[in-house]
């Protein structure tokens, strides 16, 4: 481990030629490499996390309109953390410093969501990162320590790359049947069929996205697999397990040090789920919910 960073202590993992770096703040996956090839778009150690890169999003991902939500008849007001659009954004742990327990090739980070303005529930959370020979496996757990049911959702925000390839030439594949339409504040207003080109694969440099997708196609093992494929045939796969029924795909030319970056964000619920209830999980007192995702390169 080492610190001296705006993102807190840095945990370094190594398994053969696979390495990862996890930041204490937000429990962010800020680096994943196989050999000399970056699979996560890097950013400078002396800068805060850009664009929520790699951060765990709990107890909701994405946005809550006006920070207002109806909690089974009780109106609650969250802090506005996205002033540009007047929303509460990306949960309550984005800037939290997690507790860390690590070993050579794995680490577990934990943080508690305490009752606060707009969210009166006590939720214990953890995220475990485990290296494997071809990438990394990630497991999240949320436990309700409140005396009543607690509404929760979860997401994560990795920016993916194959670092020795011009990102414009990577081919993106997202196996989704439905896209979520949004208004000027990036809040859901409806759905439409997702473009078939995304399921077949589209060159990253030819598209611009900040879109949520649902009705994800799962393989025989129950996993959803999104991918980036390089011109030489190498394929980075992000898989998401049961409970992760939504993905947000976001492209940007403003990520530090990258001419183009793409976030592929597994989420259990879409934007404004605290209001719509779509994908929202209500945990009983003492109940634990576990979700899994990961990254591989082949």
Steps between C-alpha positions, in 0.01 A plus 500: 500500500594865473317830541592862416220525245168691484343154465651377827697184562585302187481120516725319252417142401713259297443151361760397243493766230155627608500808722237734639482818705203577722442846647369533855266786409191357334661151502592585142661256257748752359739263322497152351787378282606177337867528426550853368144537368252718689143368518378794710560851368766641739510847651767688698557397862497863614153575361153432643297227333383629158143435385435261792754260345478155658296619799237286677153660474277425801227504623398610152682546169447783254254780587203588720284778355531816713637276776138435593350155544191344652585240762172310522304816579777704661662768285877510542746763381857399415784745461539633146837365388462572128429877497521518120180295468358544850520132591637276773760290321677167548410418858658585834841332492669672206734693730506254790831363627449124529661269755747266331600137553735369233734220397735459205232427240173608664356779709176567685385856560207584725299813580181572689219719372374673814154657530516854363305772323265335252604141578415381855645148467807322634667287233828311529675462165809323376674436170755225443745506209672170412755470222488206261739389227303691234355792694303573816184386681300747711242421770279755674298441817238725661354416843205685652572585865187715531198404707278516189518411133750710306488583126835450325653481155863476393727574208865547411674726249811349334656666195631224275770492235756283325783737568731434207224563242350828378166496688319629191576165333361280777174324414234526771235233546206541741244215492194709585151501354375825654648851537380755755408843364585798720416868520740794507581418866596141415190360671285220352198595294437173314658213311567398140651200323879499528688523172586160360846628407591508869420131534709420192785739587569861407827694475537716810617802302175498301260541791419733789311352794377585846223245502350242731403160359268228629366164379857374496571170331650242735715208388429140602696551825272790597756774438465811282817566301597835348824527306764720340690332216826629355591480129740212576218292653567543871177534692436667833180372659306656784253251642219569745318241707153456646342818633696722264218546248597842363814642340590864436743567215672838496757631251706814551793688351561683829659217701854601602771363273253323269387610155184297558379304801204272561335405826299176506309517827320195645197619698221325685257781418469788252506871576233631740426152635421639847195659337406247232576190708646334190776264610481625859566236766337526842722323749348357817673577830814287515475391136811499279493546122798388292582601142791405274676626188846480348742573216698257284731528200538228240 
